[in-house]
Amino acid sequence: MRIFKKLFQQTFIYGLATVLPRALAIVLVPLYTSVLKPSDFGLYATLMSYIILGNVVLSYGMETAFFRFINKAPSQKKTVQSTALVSIGISSLSFFIVAFLFREQLSSLIGFDSQFVSYALLILVLDALVIIPFVWFRANEKPLKYALIKIINVCINLGCNLFFLLALPLLVVDNPNTFWHSLYTQDHAVLYVFISNVIASGATLVMLLGVYIKIGFNFNVSIWKKMIRYSFPVLIAGIAFSVNEAFDKILLNYLLPSDIAASEVGVYAACYKLGVFMTLFATAFRLGIEPFFFNHANKANAKNTYAAITKYYAICGSAILLVVVVYIDFFKTLLIKNEAYWVALSIVPIILLANLCLGIYHNLSVWYKVTDRTKYGAYISVIGAGITLGLNFILIPKISYMGAAVATLAAYGGMMFLSYFLGRKYYRVPYDVKRIGIYLVIAIGFAGVSFYVFERNLWIGTALLLVFLLLVLFLERQEIQRIIKK
């Protein structure tokens, strides 16, 4: 039980560090949807999708390699840390210089105004330069500093958005022909969203400069080559993951008629945000579980521990799925103020289930991480990306954003099953498949009935949620009693 206690402590700390900033960031969703038109929000969502892909490329799996090598070679811990820092720093700055010089050509290629692309490049490189310092906090068990800087980042971003989108227009009206007027543009309010992100990312880098000094700038070519070999499959997997996560917005923008594409992306991206509760849980759990996997890989009962953790994750994820689906009418008014965005609510149960499958996949991925078979993670992710691209190309022209949601579920579900069956061959973990399957099937069935059959009837949905929770309490009563006694 001490192992589980430590895991839950780590998950709580990093979950707090992740959930609080993202909870603050959620405030931006009603702000954006109330100030920006669906087409403007679609522009923002599409460019942010490109940034997600860029973040993966510029980190090139060095996060995972960082954790692996400081545990694999503790005597070379400082050298590993500084080598990773220098590597990311040089590659990020080199990328920015080249991309900025050719920004006009890049803008023409992706079909966006060059000023938006310039700000996106700045956000991209600034975020890349803080990757290793944040990993260093996690590796050296400094969660409070990690959390504090993350929260400050979002507070700055939030403050800038509130100023540019709400306060500045009022200042211009009350004080025409002043300094405030020179800052204001009425036609492209979405530009302020990117400016706010640049300011927040720049401030974060400044706050982390001290970590650069602590880590140092030593560079070991031999260690770097080993880290690159280890991280390359992680990079491929990351690119494939970013395709699964972000390419739906990009493809919606290009596969739909130009007169409706931006608006369709906007309503889809806004309703996609209602899946944030599952995403927050999955992200917090992953941040706590990844170091835990490596630290306990050599323990005698490691496989049984991994199996139990996955079952608990499935239970919690299933409960979150039901809660959000049952009370979706409350959450939609809380996060999405403009009713014009609500037309895409039908994707929410599908997106929630897709993210639940992704979270389970992250738990199942322990087998290739602790056995240094990261290439299989790349294979699985590439297959998932293939499913995403294939189904998006087939379904988006026919059923628009619903096709993108179905493709996301198919990709994450396929990756989950594929990882499970491959893990049985290379690192067999005794997962309680029957019990996990029962929880998932019942939660999915109840969510579908509540949302699609009874059309979000609150009383029926609440009754189904209570039945599910009582079932969990009954089936897990012995384990719950054991935990309480401990």
N, C-alpha and C positions, 0 to 999 in steps of 0.2 A: 504493500500500500504506500510505502514511502516513495516509491518510484512514481506512482500515479499522482501523489501529492505534489512532488516536484514538477511534474509535467503540467499539472493544472495551475501551479503558481506561475510557471513560465508563460503558459498560454494566457493567463489573466494579465500579467504585466505587459507582455507584448500586445495582447489584445487591447488593453487600455491605451497603449501607445498608438495603436492603429485605429481603434474605434473612435476615440475622442477627436483626433483630427478629421476623420471622415465624417463623424457626426456633425462637426462644425461645417465641413464642406457640403453636407446635405442642405444646409441653409441656402447655399447658392442655387440649388435646383429650383425652389419656388421663386427666387429672385430672377433667375434667367428666364423661366417660363412665363413670368409676369411682365418682364421688360422686353424680351426678345421675341420676334415672330418665329414660328416653327422653321421657316427657311433659314433664318439667321442662326438658330440653335442647331440646325442641321449642318451649316457650314462649320460651326465650332466643333460639333461632334465628329465630323469627317476629318478635320485637321488633327484633332486629338487622337484619332485612330492612327494616323501616320506617325504621331509622336510616340504612341505605344510601341509600334513596330521599331522606330528608331531607338527607343530606350533599350530594347532587347539587343539590337545590333551593337550598340555602343557599350553595353555591359559584357557582351559575349561570354556569358556563363562564368564570369570571374567571381561572382558571389559564392556559388556552390563550390568552386575550386578553392576559394579562400577558406571555407569551413573544413573542407576535406583535408587540405594540406597542413593547416595548423594543428589538426588532431592526428594526422598521419606522421608528421615530423615535428613534435613539440620543441625539439632543440633548435629548430630553424624558424620558430614562430615569427620572430621580428623580421627576418629576411623575407619570409613569405608575405607578410603584411605590406612591407615597403615595396616589394616587387609588384604586387597587385596594384598598389596606389600609383606608382610611376607608369605602369602599363596603361591603366585607364586614363590617366591624365594626358599622356602623349597622344594616344589614339583619339581621344575626344577633341582635343584642341586642333589636331591635324584635320579631322573631319570637318570641324566648324569652318576653318579657314578655306578649305576647298569648296564646301557647299555654299558659303556666303559669296565667294567670288563668282559662282555660277548660279546664283539664286534666280536670275531672270529665266534662264533655261529650265531650271527646276520648277519654277512657277508655271511656265508654259506647259511642262510635261504633266503636272497633276491638275492643272486647270484652276488655279487660285491666284488672286492678286499677290504681287511680290511682297507687299508690306506684311500680309498675314504670314507668308512663308518665312520672312526674316525673323519675325517674333517667334514662330514655331521653332526655328533653328536655335535661337537663344535659349528657349525653354529646354530644348533637348540637351544641349551641351552643359548647361548649368546643372540639370538633374543628373547627368552622367558623372559630373565631377564630385558629387556627394555620395555616390554609391558606396565606395570603400569606407569612408568615415562612418556611415551608418552601419555597415556590416561590422566594423571594428567595435562599435558600441555593443552589438549583440554578442560578438565573440568574447568580449571582456566583461560581460555581465554588468552593463551600465544602462539598464532599461529606463531609468528616470531621465537621464540626459537625452536618450533616444526619444522618449516621449515628449519631453519639454520642447525640443527643437522642432519636432514634427508639428506640435500644437501651435508653436509660434509661427511656423510657415503658413499654416492654414489661417491663422488669425490675421496675418498680414495680407494674405490673398483675399480673405473676406472683407477686411477693412477697405482695401483698394477697390474692390468691386462695388461696395456700398457707396464709396465716395464718387467713383466715376459714373455709375449707372443711376444713382439716386440724388446725391448731393450736388454734383457738378451741374446737371441741367437746371436746378433751382438757382444756383449761384449765377449762372449765365443770364437767366431771366431777370434776376434782381439787380445784376451788375453788368449791363451790356457794355461792350467796347472796353473791357478790362482784361487783365491777365487771364482770368478764368475763361473768357471767350476764346483765347488762343489755344486752350487745351481741349476745347469741345468740338466734336463732330457729330452731327445729328444723323447722318446717313449710315454710319457704320458703328453702331453702339457695340456690336460684337467685338470690335477692335480693342475696346477697353478690357474685355475678358482676357485677351492675350497679354496686354500690357500688365495687368494685375498679376498674372502668372509669372511674368519675367521679373517683376519687382520682388515677389515672394521667393522665387528660386535664387535670385541673386543674394538676398538677405540670408538665406539658409547657407549658402556657400561661405559667406563672410563669417557666420557663426561657427562653422566647422573648420576654419583655417587652423585653429589650434590643434586639431586632431592630425592635420597634415604634418605639423611639427613633431608631434609625439610619435607618429609612425615612422617618419624619416623618408629619405629619398634614395635608399640603397636599392640597387637593381642587380639581381642575380640571373644571368642568362640561362643557366642550367635549370634552375627552379622554374623560371618563366616558361621554358619550353615544355616542361612536365605539366605545368598548370594549363597551358594552352591545349595540350593533347587531351587532358582530362575535360576541359571546359568546352571543347569544340562540339561534341555531341550535345552538350547542354545548350549551346548556342542554337544549333539546328532545332532542338526541341523548343527553345524559346521563341524562335521565329515562327515555328508551326503554331505554338500557343497564341502568339500575337495575331496570327491569321484567324484562328478560331475566335479570339476575343474582339478583334477590331475590324476585320475585313468585311463584315456584314454591312457596316455603315458605308464603307468605301464602295462596295459593289452596289448597294442600293442607290448610291449617288450616280453611278455610271450605267446601271442596267435599266433604270426607270426613265421614262420620258423627261426631258430636261425641265419642262414646265412644272412638274410635280415632285421631282427627285429630292430637292432640298427640304421641302415640307415633309415628305414621307420619312426622310432620315430624321428630321427634327422630332416628330411625334414618336417614332420608334425609339430614338435615343432617350427621350424623356421618360417613357413608360418602362424602358429597360432599367432606369434608375430605381424603380420599385423593387428590383431584385437586390438592392444594396444591402438589405438585412442578411441575406444568405451570403453575399460576398464578404461582408464584414466578418461574419463568423468564420468563414473558410479561410480568410486571410489571416486573422488572428491565430487560428489554430495552426495554420501552416508555419507561421513565424515561430511559434513555440515548439512545433513538432520536429522541424528540420534539424536543429542542433541536437534535440533529444534522440532522434534516430541514430545519428553518428556516435553520440556519447554512450549509448547503451547497446551498440551493435555486438559487442563481445560478451555481454551478460548471458548467463546460462539460460535465463527464462525470457530472453529478448523476444522470441517469436510469439510466445503467449501474450506478452505485454502488447505487442503490435496488434494482435488479433482483438484484444479487449478494447484497445483505443479506437479501432475502426468501428466496432459495434457501438460504442458510446457516441462516436461522431454521427453515425447513421441515425441514431435515435434523436439526437439534438437537431440535426439537419431536417429530419422529417417533421419534427414539431414546428420548426421555423417555417417550413413550406406551408403547413396548414394554417398557422397563425396569420401569415401575410395574405394568403388567399381568402381566408374567412373574413378578415377585417380590411380588405383592399379598398373599400369605399372610404374608410377613414384615412388610410395612408395616401390615397390619391389626392384628397383635398388638402392634406398636410403638406405634400411635396410638390404637387403640380397645380398651380393656382389657375391656370388658363384652361378652360374646358375644351379648347380646340385641340389640346394634346390627348384628351381622354379617348379618342377614337381607337387608339392602339392598345387599350387595356387587355385585350384578349391574349396578348403575348406574355403577360406577366406569369401565369402558372407554368408556362413552358420554359421561360427563362429561369425561374426559381428552380425547377427540376433539373435543368441543364447545369446550373451552378452547384446543386447538390451532388450530381454525378461527378463534377469536376473535383469537388472537395474529397469525395471518396477515392477518386483516382489518385489524388496527392497522398492519401494514406497508403494506398496500395503500392505506390511507387518506391516504397522503402526497399524492395527487393533489388532493384537495379542500382540504387544509390550506395547501399552498404556493401555490395559485392563488386563495385567499380565497373558495372556493366551499363554505364550511362548511354552507350550507343543505342541500347534498346529503348530508352526514354525518347531518344531522337526518332527512332523508327515509329514508335507509337504516335508521337506528336505529328509526324509527317503524314501518317495515315489519317489522323484526325483532321489535319489541314486539308487533305485531299477530299475527305467527306464534306467539309465545310464549303470548299470552293465548288465542288461538283454540284451539291444540292442548291447552293445559292444561285449558280448559273441556271439551273433548271427551274427552281421554284420562284425566284424573285420576279421574273417577267410575268408569271402567272398569278401569284397571290401576294406580291409585294412584301411588306415587312413580316407577314406571317411565315413566309417561306424562309426568311433569314432566321427567325426564331426556331423553326423546326430543324433547320440545318445545324444550329448551335447545339440543340439537344441531341441530335443524331451523332454529332462529332464527339461530344463529351461522354455520352453514353457508350459509344463504341470504344473510346479510349479506356474507359473504366473496365469494361469486360475484357478487352485485350490484355490489359495489364494484369488483371486477375489470373487469367489462364496462363500467361507466360510466367508469372510469379510462382505458380504451382510447380513449374518445371525447374526453375533455377534457385528458388529460395522459398520453400513451401511454408507458408504461415497458416496455422490452423484457425482460419476465420470461421465464425459461426454463421455460415452462409444462410442456413435455414431461418434463423432468428432475424438476421439483417433483412433477408428477403421479405419476411412477414411484415416488418415495420414499413419497408419501402412500398410494398404493394398496397397496404391499407392506407398509408398516407396519400399516395398518388390517387387511389380510388376515391377517397373522401374529398380530396381537393378538387378532382374533376367533377364529382357530383355536386359539390357546393357551388362551384363557379359556373359550370356549363349547363347543368341540368336544372338546378334550383335558382339559377341566375343571381347568385350572391345573396341569397336570403340569410340574414344575420342569425336568426334563431336556429335554423337547421345547421348552418355552418358551425355555430358554437357548440351545438349538441354533438356533432361529428368530432370536433376537436376534443371535447371532454371524453368521448368514448375512446379515442386514440390514447389519450394520456392515462386513462384508467387501465387500458390494456397493457401499456408499458409498465405501470406500477405493479400490475399483477404478474406479468412474465418476469420482471426483474426484481421481484420482492426480496429474494434471498440475497442478491448482490447488494441491493439497497440497504438491507438490514446489516450486512457485513460492513459496509462503508460507514454507517451510522455508529456501529459499535467501535470501529477503529477511531 
